[in-house]
């Protein structure tokens, strides 16, 4: 919740130049052991495959390894783990490098040199697939080929080492020079590999990522402009003049824009930039235009908006950097920037490290290789890409999972999820999930009642009932990383909190589900992240296939205890009300006591079809946001009947400690409750029967 190319057909010569060879296996079927992979079981009734039980592991720390080494080892991991999970890679340290590994409680050997894994398991590999660094999307094609040919993916540099002693692996395919561009690569892949891959899952991964940047900025960088208050409505928009003369001394000066209050997501928004050297204009542009391109040194994860004539913005931890070459002999340098909201601007005369430098990465590629899935990175905002995307989506059955994410950040998310929903396909945001081939081989240890199941609903009074819900439950990797940090906050359990999560952890990562369930307190309730058994927009889902999908996934809500769904419902990038057919489908198949809806700038409760309580979530990202919203609610409340307010907690910004602080600031007229209690009270207040 909240993560440009042309179609070209390859010539016959290009298609024939990449030999598939006899080692390519047929596409995995829908049987319990797809494609003859003895270690993987995937019954028709199951959303995700189950791997053989993990018993012991060989572990390598690749956190600081070069990108080509990471992807080589991740594809090796996929080959090895498809029969028995034996390889574990330490790729992430957000929740602690060893945290989940130690929780698995299996014996392991930690290898200081990750190449020891190549030596140990080389006999299980049939060769290497070399990608073309000049066409980054060839990395994804190489990953698909690796799954089909029991191979590892290698850069041209690594191929020399892998083909030499002591590894002596042969090159099965060399993709260098085979593709002209992105669409060339994916068109060839669709025409030549698609039929051989599994059609029970799709994998959407960016072919590369920004290299890891060192912390901090070069010494010359100083703050030259900063908004000191939390502005969110552009009322501080004006042209800010900055004297950059003190930064002269090299041939360039750099301006870096970021969010002054990174916890709430209303960062620097820049509409126009003008730079003058000795009074002469050397740069003038509006972001998003061709005039900006020569000066955009590092776009990082900033975004463009057409609002206010066009602007670039950077929220939370994002930023962007402009670089300006300074004419020799310049005595005075100034910048005038039309900007607004919570800006913080640095200037410096040393070229800072840039996120524009890319490298491959390994996350989720083990899973793609092990399951012989096709890996691609197509957008829905470009006609040529969307046409191929549509072809792929039309070839898979309703209820197929799409693991990974989308390009173009939020806009890509909204358009991508809607496109997939149109095809009866749901999303599992998993592009940063590590070691899924290992976690899919862990056990469910029984799913008995949670402590929150035994909490009694308080007596209905004329109070303001507040329920807090952490966001991001649609995000599979969130369960692995950020949620673990939030969950381990020592103040968790002091205040009732609803935790959105993925019910499909039951298949994909039982050990993680077991951890959250076994350590939950009576003040923790797990609920299903958008929009139930996967991330999708129900109004966009075909009416004829939605009931069957909800019926199939309802078992996961029951098995995990996540019986309250949180639903996101968008059409054309806008939140929309649930249609009558969608309401009926949820009522008939999930049978919820109530459901949460959307992420809005207001809250409210509606009783749909006279029976289903739907509570709109109002999102907050700071304690101050929550205090203001609840104070406003109290000011408008007549005190003669109960009031119900649902607050969504932005998981990337807030913590249980923040929720305790917010709750402690409230008066006795407020009462925080869990989701089950909240909907039971709403039903009682509206004279509706409580569902069993």
For each residue, the residues with C-beta under 8 A, 3 or more apart:
1: 413 471 472 474 475 529 530 535 568 599
2: 410 413 471 472 599 650
3: 405 406 409 412 413 429 431 475
4: 379 382
5: 181 182 183 382 384 385
6: 181 183 384
7: 183 187 384 385 387 388
8: 180 181 183 184 187
9: 187
10: 14 15 179 184 187 188 191
11: 14 15
12: 15 16
13: 16 17
14: 10 11 17 18 178 179 184 188
15: 10 11 12 18 188 191 192
16: 12 13
17: 13 14 178
18: 14 15 173 175 178 188 192
19: 173
20: 24 148 192 193
21: 24 149 172 173
22:
23: 126 127 148 149 150 172
24: 20 21 148 149 196
25: 35 36 148 196 372
26: 35 196
27: 35 195 196 197 198 199 372
28: 34 35 37 197 198 200 371 372
29: 34 35
30: 34 42 44 200
31: 34 42
32: 41 42 43
33: 36 37 38 40 41 42
34: 28 29 30 31 37 40 42 49 198 200 371 372
35: 25 26 27 28 29 198 372
36: 25 33
37: 28 33 34 40 82 83 370 371 372
38: 33 83
39: 51 52 81 82 83 84
40: 33 34 37 49 50 51 52 82 370 371
41: 32 33 49 50
42: 30 31 32 33 34 46 48 49 50 200
43: 32 46
44: 30
45: 552
46: 42 43 49 50 507
47: 401 504 507 533 534 552 553 556
48: 42 201 401 440 504 507 508
49: 34 40 41 42 46 371 440 507
50: 40 41 42 46 440 441 507
51: 39 40 54 81 82 85 370 437 438 440 441
52: 39 40 83 84 85 441
53: 85 441 442 443
54: 51 57 84 85 86 104 106 438 441 442
55: 84 106
56: 86 106 107 108 109
57: 54 85 86 87 88 101 104 106 107 108 109 438
58: 86 87 88 108 109 111 117 120
59: 87 88 89 90 101 108 109 110 111
60: 73 87 88 89 90 110 111 113 114 116 117
61: 64 90 97 110 112 114
62: 65 69 70 73 89 90 91 114 362
63: 90 91 92 93 97
64: 61 212
65: 62 69 70 73 114
66: 69 70 359
67: 70 71 208 209 211 358 359 360 361
68: 71 72 154 155 157 158 359 360
69: 62 65 66 72 73 114 158
70: 62 65 66 67 73 74 89 91 360 361 362
71: 67 68 74 75 139 143 153 360 361 362 365
72: 68 69 75 76 118 152 153 154 155 158 162
73: 60 62 65 69 70 76 77 87 89 114 117 118 152 362
74: 70 71 77 78 89 362 363 365 366 369
75: 71 72 78 79 143 146 147 151 152 153 362 365 366 369
76: 72 73 79 80 87 117 118 121 125 152
77: 73 74 80 81 87 88 89 362 366 369 435 437
78: 74 75 81 82 146 147 365 366 367 368 369 370 437
79: 75 76 82 121 124 125 146 150 151 152 369 370
80: 76 77 83 84 86 87 121 124
81: 39 51 77 78 84 85 86 87 366 370 437 438 441
82: 37 39 40 51 78 79 369 370 371 437
83: 37 38 39 52 80
84: 39 52 54 55 80 81 441
85: 51 52 53 54 57 81 88 437 438 440 441
86: 54 56 57 58 80 81 121
87: 57 58 59 60 73 76 77 80 81 117 121 366 438
88: 57 58 59 60 77 85 101 108 435 438
89: 59 60 62 70 73 74 77 362 366 434 435
90: 59 60 61 62 63 93 97 98 101
91: 62 63 70 362 363 434 435
92: 63 95 97 432 434 480 481
93: 63 90 96 97
94: 481 482 485
95: 92 99 100 480 481 482 484 485
96: 93 99
97: 61 63 90 92 93 101
98: 90 101 102
99: 95 96 102 103 484
100: 95 103 104 435 439 480 484 511 512
101: 57 59 88 90 97 98 104 108
102: 98 99 105
103: 99 100 511 515
104: 54 57 100 101 438 442 511
105: 102
106: 54 55 56 57
107: 56 57
108: 56 57 58 59 88 101
109: 56 57 58 59
110: 59 60 61
111: 58 59 60 114 116 117
112: 61 116
113: 60 116
114: 60 61 62 65 69 73 111 117 118
115: 118 119
116: 60 111 112 113 119 120
117: 58 60 73 76 87 111 114 120 121
118: 72 73 76 114 115 121 122 152 162 167
119: 115 116 122 166 167
120: 58 116 117
121: 76 79 80 86 87 117 118 124 125
122: 118 119 125 167 168 169
123:
124: 79 80 121 150
125: 76 79 121 122 128 150 151 152 169
126: 23 149 150 151 172
127: 23 149 150 151 169 170 171 172
128: 125 151 152 153 154 159 162 163 169 170 171 172
129: 142 145 146 149 151 152 153 154 171 172 173 174 175
130: 142 154 155 156 159 171 173 174 175 176
131: 138 139 141 142 153 154 155 175 176 360
132: 135 138 175 176 177 178 179
133: 136 155 156
134: 176
135: 132 138 175 179 180 181 182 184 185
136: 133 139 182 207 208 358
137: 140 141 179 181 182 185 186 207 376 377
138: 131 132 135 141 142 175 178 179 185 207
139: 71 131 136 142 143 153 207 208 360
140: 137 143 144 185 186 189 205 207 375 376 377
141: 131 137 138 144 145 175 179 185 186 188 189 193 375
142: 129 130 131 138 139 145 146 153 173 175
143: 71 75 139 140 146 147 153 205 365 368 369 375
144: 140 141 147 148 189 193 197 368 373 374 375
145: 129 141 142 148 149 151 172 173 193
146: 75 78 79 129 142 143 149 150 151 152 153 369
147: 75 78 143 144 197 368 369 370 371 372 373
148: 20 23 24 25 144 145 193 196 197 372
149: 21 23 24 126 127 129 145 146 172 173
150: 23 79 124 125 126 127 146
151: 75 79 125 126 127 128 129 145 146 172 173
152: 72 73 75 76 79 118 125 128 129 146 162 169
153: 71 72 75 128 129 131 139 142 143 146 360 365
154: 68 72 128 129 130 131 158 159 162
155: 68 72 130 131 133 158 159 360
156: 130 133 159 160 176
157: 68 160 161
158: 68 69 72 154 155 161 162
159: 128 130 154 155 156 162 163 171 174
160: 156 157 163 164
161: 157 158 164 167
162: 72 118 128 152 154 158 159 167 169
163: 128 159 160 167 168 169 170 171
164: 160 161 167 168
165: 168
166: 119
167: 118 119 122 161 162 163 164
168: 122 163 164 165
169: 122 125 127 128 152 162 163
170: 127 128 163
171: 127 128 129 130 159 163 174
172: 21 23 126 127 128 129 145 149 151
173: 18 19 21 129 130 142 145 149 151
174: 129 130 159 171 178
175: 18 129 130 131 132 135 138 141 142 178 179
176: 130 131 132 134 156
177: 132
178: 14 17 18 132 138 174 175 188
179: 10 14 132 135 137 138 141 175 184 185 188
180: 8 135 184
181: 5 6 8 135 137 184 185
182: 5 135 136 137 185 186 377
183: 5 6 7 8 186 187 384 385 388
184: 8 10 14 135 179 180 181 187 188
185: 135 137 138 140 141 179 181 182 188 189
186: 137 140 141 182 183 189 190 376 378 388
187: 7 8 9 10 183 184 190 191 388
188: 10 14 15 18 141 178 179 184 185 191 192
189: 140 141 144 185 186 192 193 194 374 376
190: 186 187 193 194 388 391 392
191: 10 15 187 188 194
192: 15 18 20 188 189
193: 20 141 144 145 148 189 190 196 197 374
194: 189 190 191 197 374 392 395
195: 27
196: 24 25 26 27 148 193 372
197: 27 28 144 147 148 193 194 372 373 374
198: 27 28 34 35 201 371 372 373 374
199: 27 395 396 397 400
200: 28 30 34 42 371 396 397 400
201: 48 198 371 373 400 401 402 403
202: 373 374 376 392 393 396 400 401 402 403 404 425
203: 364 367 368 373 374 375 376 402 403 404
204: 375 376 377 378 402 403 404 405 406 416 431
205: 140 143 363 364 365 368 375 376 377 404 405 431
206: 209 377 405 407 431
207: 136 137 138 139 140 360 377
208: 67 136 139 358 359 360 361
209: 67 206 358 359 360 361
210: 213 300 355 356 357 358 359
211: 67 355 357 358 359
212: 64
213: 210 353 354 355
214: 353
215:
216:
217: 221 256 346 348 352
218: 221 348 350 351 352
219: 350
220: 247 348 349 350
221: 217 218 254 256 346 347 348 350 352
222: 346 347 348
223: 226 344 345 346
224: 242 243 244 255 345 346 347
225: 240 242 337 343 344 345
226: 223 260 343 344 345
227: 231 236 260 341 342 343 344
228: 260
229: 236
230: 261 264 266 342 622 624
231: 227 234 235 236 266 340 341 342
232: 264 266 341 342
233:
234: 231 237 269 308 340 341
235: 231 340
236: 227 229 231 340 341
237: 234 271 308 338 339 340
238: 338 340
239: 272 336 337 338
240: 225 336 337 338 339
241: 334 335 336
242: 224 225 334 335 336 337 345 347
243: 224 246 333 334
244: 224 247 248 253 275 333 334 335 347
245: 248 331 332 333 334
246: 243
247: 220 244 253 333 347 348 349
248: 244 245 253 326 330 331 333 349
249: 349
250: 253 326 349 350
251: 325 326 328
252: 323 324 325 326 349 351
253: 244 247 248 250 323 324 326 333 347 348 349
254: 221 297 321 322 323 324 347 348 349 350 351 352
255: 224 273 321 322 324 335 337 345 346 347
256: 217 221 319 320 321 345 346 347 348 352
257: 268 270 302 312 314 319 320 321 322 339 343 344 345
258: 262 267 268 314 317 318 319 343 344 346
259: 262 265 266 267 268 314 315 316 317 318 319 342 343 344
260: 226 227 228 267 268 342 343 344
261: 230 264 266 267 342
262: 258 259 267 316 317
263: 316 621 622 653 654
264: 230 232 261 342 621 622 625 653
265: 259 315 316 621 650 653
266: 230 231 232 259 261 315 341 342
267: 258 259 260 261 262 313 314 315 316 318 341 342 343
268: 257 258 259 260 313 314 339 341 342 343 344 345
269: 234 305 311 312 313 339 340 341 343
270: 257 273 287 311 312 313 337 338 339 343
271: 237 286 287 308 309 310 311 338 339 340
272: 239 284 285 286 337 338
273: 255 270 283 284 285 287 295 322 335 336 337 338
274: 281 283 284 335 336 337
275: 244 281 282 283 284 324 333 334 335 336
276: 279 280 281 282 333 334 335 336
277: 280 282 326 327 330 332 333
278: 327 330 331 332
279: 276 332
280: 276 277
281: 274 275 276 284
282: 275 276 277 324 325 326 327
283: 273 274 275 294 295 322 324
284: 272 273 274 275 281 291
285: 272 273 289 291 292 295
286: 271 272 289 291 292 309 310 311
287: 270 271 273 292 304 310 311 312
288: 292 304 306 310 311 312
289: 285 286 292 310
290: 293
291: 284 285 286 294
292: 285 286 287 288 289 295 296 312
293: 290 296
294: 283 291
295: 273 283 285 292 322 323 324
296: 292 293 299 320 321 322
297: 254 321 322 323 351 354 356
298: 319 320 321 352 354 355 356
299: 296 302 312 320 355 356
300: 210 314 318 319 320 321 355
301: 314 318 355 409
302: 257 299 312 313 314 318 319 320
303: 312 313 314 318 409 410 411
304: 287 288 310 311 312
305: 269 308 310 311 312 313
306: 288 310
307: 310 311
308: 234 237 271 305 311
309: 271 286
310: 271 286 287 288 289 304 305 306 307
311: 269 270 271 286 287 288 304 305 307 308
312: 257 269 270 287 288 292 299 302 303 304 305 320
313: 267 268 269 270 302 303 305 341
314: 257 258 259 267 268 300 301 302 303 318 319 320
315: 259 265 266 267 318
316: 259 262 263 265 267 652 653
317: 258 259 262
318: 258 259 267 300 301 302 303 314 315
319: 256 257 258 259 298 300 302 314
320: 256 257 296 298 299 300 302 312 314
321: 254 255 256 257 296 297 298 300 352 354
322: 254 255 257 273 283 295 296 297
323: 252 253 254 295 297 351
324: 252 253 254 255 275 282 283 295
325: 251 252 282
326: 248 250 251 252 253 277 282 330 333
327: 277 278 282 330
328: 251
329:
330: 248 277 278 326 327 333
331: 245 248 278
332: 245 277 278 279
333: 243 244 245 247 248 253 275 276 277 326 330
334: 241 242 243 244 245 275 276
335: 241 242 244 255 273 274 275 276 347
336: 239 240 241 242 273 274 275 276
337: 225 239 240 242 255 270 272 273 274 345
338: 237 238 239 240 270 271 272 273
339: 237 240 257 268 269 270 271 343
340: 231 234 235 236 237 238 269 271 343
341: 227 231 232 234 236 266 267 268 269 313
342: 227 230 231 232 259 260 261 264 266 267 268
343: 225 226 227 257 258 259 260 267 268 269 270 339 340
344: 223 225 226 227 257 258 259 260 268
345: 223 224 225 226 242 255 256 257 268 337
346: 217 221 222 223 224 255 256 258
347: 221 222 224 242 244 247 253 254 255 256 335
348: 217 218 220 221 222 247 253 254 256 352
349: 220 247 248 249 250 252 253 254
350: 218 219 220 221 250 254
351: 218 252 254 297 323 354
352: 217 218 221 254 256 298 321 348
353: 213 214 357
354: 213 297 298 321 351 357
355: 210 211 213 298 299 300 301
356: 210 297 298 299
357: 210 211 353 354
358: 67 136 208 209 210 211
359: 66 67 68 208 209 210 211
360: 67 68 70 71 131 139 153 155 207 208 209
361: 67 70 71 208 209
362: 62 70 71 73 74 75 77 89 91 365 366
363: 74 91 205 431 432 433 434 477
364: 203 205 367 368 403 404 430 431 432 433 436
365: 71 74 75 78 143 153 205 362 368 369 375
366: 74 75 77 78 81 87 89 362 369 370 435 436 437
367: 78 203 364 370 371 373 403 430 433 436 437 440
368: 78 143 144 147 203 205 364 365 371 373 375
369: 74 75 77 78 79 82 143 146 147 365 366 372
370: 37 40 51 78 79 81 82 147 366 367 437
371: 28 34 37 40 49 82 147 198 200 201 367 368
372: 25 27 28 34 35 37 147 148 196 197 198 369
373: 144 147 197 198 201 202 203 367 368
374: 144 189 193 194 197 198 202 203 392
375: 140 141 143 144 203 204 205 365 368
376: 137 140 186 189 202 203 204 205 392
377: 137 140 182 204 205 206 207 407
378: 186 204 385 386 388 389 392
379: 4 382 385 386 389 406 407 408 412 415 416
380: 385 386 389 406 412 415 416 418 419
381: 385 386 408 411 412 415
382: 4 5 379 385 386
383: 386 387
384: 5 6 7 183 387 388
385: 5 7 183 378 379 380 381 382 388 389
386: 378 379 380 381 382 383 389 390 419
387: 7 383 384 390 391
388: 7 183 186 187 190 378 384 385 391 392
389: 378 379 380 385 386 392 393 419
390: 386 387 393 394 419 423
391: 190 387 388 394 395
392: 190 194 202 374 376 378 388 389 395 396
393: 202 389 390 396 419 420 423 425
394: 390 391 423
395: 194 199 391 392
396: 199 200 202 392 393 400 423 425
397: 199 200 400
398: 423 424 425 542 545 548 549
399: 424 425 426 545 548 549 552
400: 199 200 201 202 396 397 424 425 426
401: 47 48 201 202 425 426 427 428 504 534
402: 201 202 203 204 420 425 426 427 428
403: 201 202 203 204 364 367 427 428 430 431 433 476
404: 202 203 204 205 364 429 430 431
405: 3 204 205 206 412 413 416 429 430 431
406: 3 204 379 380 412 413 415 416 417
407: 206 377 379 412
408: 379 381 411 412 415
409: 3 301 303 412 413
410: 2 303 413 414
411: 303 381 408 414 415 573
412: 3 379 380 381 405 406 407 408 409 415 416
413: 1 2 3 405 406 409 410 416 417
414: 410 411 417 418 570 573
415: 379 380 381 406 408 411 412 418 419 573
416: 204 379 380 405 406 412 413 419 420 427
417: 406 413 414 420 421 427 535 536 537 540 570
418: 380 414 415 421 422 537 540 570 571 572
419: 380 386 389 390 393 415 416 422 423
420: 393 402 416 417 423 425 426 427 536
421: 417 418 424 425 426 536 537 538 540 541
422: 418 419 540 541 542
423: 390 393 394 396 398 419 420
424: 398 399 400 421 541 542 545 546 549
425: 202 393 396 398 399 400 401 402 420 421 536
426: 399 400 401 402 420 421 533 534 535 536 549
427: 401 402 403 416 417 420 474 534 535 536
428: 401 402 403 474 476 502 504 508 534 535
429: 3 404 405 474 475 476 477 478 535
430: 364 367 403 404 405 433 436 476 477
431: 3 204 205 206 363 364 403 404 405 477
432: 92 363 364 477 481
433: 363 364 367 403 430 436 476 477 480
434: 89 91 92 363 477 480
435: 77 88 89 91 100 366 438 439
436: 364 366 367 430 433 439 440 508 509
437: 51 77 78 81 82 85 366 367 370 440 441
438: 51 54 57 81 85 87 88 104 435 441 442
439: 100 435 436 442 508 509 510 511 512
440: 48 49 50 51 85 367 436 437 507 508 509
441: 50 51 52 53 54 81 84 85 437 438
442: 53 54 104 438 439 509 510 511 514
443: 53 510 511 514
444: 447 506 510 513 514
445: 510 514 518
446:
447: 444 506 517 559 560 561
448:
449: 453 454 561
450: 453 517 520 524 525 526 561
451: 454 455 520 521 522 524
452: 455 520 521 522 523 524 525 674 676
453: 449 450 561 676
454: 449 451 522
455: 451 452 522 674 676 677
456:
457: 673 676 677 680 681
458: 461 671 673 677 681
459:
460: 642 681 684 685
461: 458 642 671
462: 639 640 641 642
463: 642 643 669 670 671
464: 630 633 634 637 642 643 644 645 669 670 671
465: 642 643 644 645 671 672 673 678 681
466: 630 645 646 647 666 670 671 672 673
467: 496 498 615 644 645 646 647 672 673 674 675 677 678
468: 495 496 497 498 647 649 659 672
469: 497 498 499 500 527 566 596 617 646 647 648 649 675
470: 473 483 486 497 498 499 500 648 649 651 654
471: 1 2 500 599 619 648 649 650 651
472: 1 2 475 478 482 483 500 529 651 652
473: 470 478 499 500 501 502 527 528 529 530 566
474: 1 427 428 429 500 502 529 530 531 534 535 568
475: 1 3 429 472 478 479 502 529 535
476: 403 428 429 430 433 479 480 502 504 505 508 509
477: 363 429 430 431 432 433 434 480 481
478: 429 472 473 475 481 482 483 651
479: 475 476 483 484 501 502 505 509 512 516
480: 92 95 100 433 434 476 477 483 484 509 512
481: 92 94 95 432 477 478 484 485
482: 94 95 472 478 485 486 651 652
483: 470 472 478 479 480 486 487 499 501 516 651
484: 95 99 100 479 480 481 487 488
485: 94 95 481 482 488 489
486: 470 482 483 489 492 651 655 656
487: 483 484 492 499 516 519
488: 484 485 492
489: 485 486 492 655 656 657
490: 657
491: 494 495 655 656 657 659 660
492: 486 487 488 489 497 521 523 524 656
493: 521 522 523 524 656
494: 491 523 656 660
495: 468 491 523 656 659 660 663 672
496: 467 468 523 525 672 673 674 677
497: 468 469 470 492 523 524 525 649 656 659 674
498: 467 468 469 470 525 526 527 564 674 675
499: 469 470 473 483 487 516 524 525 526 527
500: 469 470 471 472 473 474 527 528 529 530 566
501: 473 479 483 505 513 516 526 527 528 529 560 562
502: 428 473 474 475 476 479 505 508 528 529 534
503: 506 528 532 533 553 556 557 559 560 562
504: 47 48 401 428 476 507 508 533 534 556
505: 476 479 501 502 508 509 510 512 513 560
506: 444 447 503 510 513 556 559 560
507: 46 47 48 49 50 440 504 510 556
508: 48 428 436 439 440 476 502 504 505
509: 436 439 440 442 476 479 480 505 512 513
510: 439 442 443 444 445 505 506 507 513 514
511: 100 103 104 439 442 443 514 515
512: 100 439 479 480 505 509 515 516
513: 444 501 505 506 509 510 516 517 560
514: 442 443 444 445 510 511 517 518
515: 103 511 512 518 519
516: 479 483 487 499 501 512 513 519 520 526
517: 447 450 513 514 520 526 560 561
518: 445 514 515
519: 487 515 516
520: 450 451 452 516 517 524 526
521: 451 452 492 493 524
522: 451 452 454 455 493
523: 452 492 493 494 495 496 497 674
524: 450 451 452 492 493 497 499 520 521
525: 450 452 496 497 498 499 564 674 675 676
526: 450 498 499 501 516 517 520 560 561 562
527: 469 473 498 499 500 501 562 563 564 565 566 596 675
528: 473 500 501 502 503 532 533 557 560 562 563 564 565 566
529: 1 472 473 474 475 500 501 502 535 566
530: 1 473 474 500 535 536 566 567 568
531: 474 534 535 536 537 538 565 566 567 568 569
532: 503 528 550 553 557 565 567 586 590
533: 47 426 503 504 528 549 550 552 553 554 556 557
534: 47 401 426 427 428 474 502 504 531 553
535: 1 417 426 427 428 429 474 475 529 530 531 568
536: 417 420 421 425 426 427 530 531 540 541
537: 417 418 421 531 540 541 568 569 570 571
538: 421 531 541 546 567 569 578 579 582 585 586
539: 569 571 576 578 579 582
540: 417 418 421 422 536 537 570 571
541: 421 422 424 536 537 538 545 546 549 582
542: 398 422 424 545 546
543: 546 581
544:
545: 398 399 424 541 542 548 549
546: 424 538 541 542 543 549 550 581 582 585
547: 550 551 585 588 589
548: 398 399 545 551 552
549: 398 399 424 426 533 541 545 546 552 553
550: 532 533 546 547 553 554 585 586 588 589 590
551: 547 548 554 589
552: 45 47 399 533 548 549 555
553: 47 503 532 533 534 549 550 556 557
554: 533 550 551 557 558 589 590 591
555: 552 558 559
556: 47 503 504 506 507 533 553 559 560 562
557: 503 528 532 533 553 554 560 562 563 565 590
558: 554 555 561 563
559: 447 503 506 555 556
560: 447 501 503 505 506 513 517 526 528 556 557
561: 447 449 450 453 517 526 558
562: 501 503 526 527 528 556 557 565
563: 527 528 557 558 590 592 593
564: 498 525 527 528 592 593 594 595 596 675 676 679
565: 527 528 531 532 557 562 586 590 592 595 596
566: 469 473 500 527 528 529 530 531 595 596 597 617
567: 530 531 532 538 578 586 595 596 597 598
568: 1 474 530 531 535 537 575 597 598 599
569: 531 537 538 539 575 576 577 578 582 597 598
570: 414 417 418 537 540 573 574 575 576
571: 418 537 539 540 574 576
572: 418
573: 411 414 415 570
574: 570 571
575: 568 569 570 598 599 600
576: 539 569 570 571
577: 569
578: 538 539 567 569 582 583 586 597 608 614
579: 538 539 582 583
580: 583 584 609
581: 543 546 584 585
582: 538 539 541 546 569 578 579 585 586
583: 578 579 580 586 587 608 609 612
584: 580 581 587 588 609
585: 538 546 547 550 581 582 588 589
586: 532 538 550 565 567 578 582 583 589 590 592 595 612
587: 583 584 590 591 592 609 611 612
588: 547 550 584 585 591
589: 547 550 551 554 585 586
590: 532 550 554 557 563 565 586 587 595
591: 554 587 588 691
592: 563 564 565 586 587 595 612 679 691
593: 563 564 613 676 679 680 683 690 691
594: 564 612 613 614 615 675 678 679 682 683
595: 564 565 566 567 586 590 592 612 613 614 615
596: 469 527 564 565 566 567 614 615 616 617 646 675
597: 566 567 568 569 578 614 615 616 617
598: 567 568 569 575 616 617
599: 1 2 471 568 575 617 619 648
600: 575 603 616 617 618 619
601: 618 619
602: 616 618
603: 600 615 616 617 618 629 633 645 646 647
604: 615 616
605: 613 614 615 616 644 646 682
606: 613 614 616
607: 610 611 612 613 614 686 688
608: 578 583 611 612 613 614
609: 580 583 584 587 612
610: 607
611: 587 607 608 688
612: 583 586 587 592 594 595 607 608 609
613: 593 594 595 605 606 607 608 679 682 683 686 688
614: 578 594 595 596 597 605 606 607 608
615: 467 594 595 596 597 603 604 605 644 646 678 679 682
616: 596 597 598 600 602 603 604 605 606 646
617: 469 566 596 597 598 599 600 603 646 647 648
618: 600 601 602 603 629 645 646 647 648
619: 471 599 600 601 647 648 650
620: 625 626 629 647 648 649 650 654
621: 263 264 265 625 650 653 654
622: 230 263 264 625 626 653 654 658
623: 626 627 654 658 661 662 665
624: 230 627 628
625: 264 620 621 622 628 629
626: 620 622 623 629 630 647 662
627: 623 624 630 631 662 665
628: 624 625 631 632
629: 603 618 620 625 626 632 633 645 647
630: 464 466 626 627 633 634 645 647 666 670
631: 627 628 634 635
632: 628 629 635 636
633: 464 603 629 630 636 637 643 645
634: 464 630 631 637 669 670
635: 631 632
636: 632 633
637: 464 633 634 643
638: 641
639: 462 669
640: 462
641: 462 638 685
642: 460 461 462 463 464 465 681 685
643: 463 464 465 633 637
644: 464 465 467 605 615 678 681 682 685
645: 464 465 466 467 603 618 629 630 633
646: 466 467 469 596 603 605 615 616 617 618 678
647: 466 467 468 469 603 617 618 619 620 626 629 630
648: 469 470 471 599 617 618 619 620
649: 468 469 470 471 497 620 654 658 659
650: 2 265 471 619 620 621 653 654
651: 470 471 472 478 482 483 486 654
652: 316 472 482
653: 263 264 265 316 621 622 650
654: 263 470 620 621 622 623 649 650 651 658 659
655: 486 489 491 658 659
656: 486 489 491 492 493 494 495 497 659 660
657: 489 490 491 660 661
658: 622 623 649 654 655 661 662
659: 468 491 495 497 649 654 655 656 662 663
660: 491 494 495 656 657 663 664
661: 623 657 658 664 665
662: 623 626 627 658 659 665 666
663: 495 659 660 666 670 672
664: 660 661
665: 623 627 661 662
666: 466 630 662 663 669 670
667: 670
668:
669: 463 464 634 639 666
670: 463 464 466 630 634 663 666 667
671: 458 461 463 464 465 466
672: 465 466 467 468 495 496 663
673: 457 458 465 466 467 496 677 678 681
674: 452 455 467 496 497 498 523 525 677 678
675: 467 469 498 525 527 564 594 596 678 679
676: 452 453 455 457 525 564 593 679 680
677: 455 457 458 467 496 673 674 680 681
678: 465 467 594 615 644 646 673 674 675 681 682
679: 564 592 593 594 613 615 675 676 682 683
680: 457 593 676 677 683 684 690
681: 457 458 460 465 642 644 673 677 678 684 685
682: 594 605 613 615 644 678 679 685 686 688
683: 593 594 613 679 680 686 688 689 690
684: 460 680 681 687 688 690
685: 460 641 642 644 681 682
686: 607 613 682 683
687: 684
688: 607 611 613 682 683 684
689: 683
690: 593 680 683 684
691: 591 592 593
692:
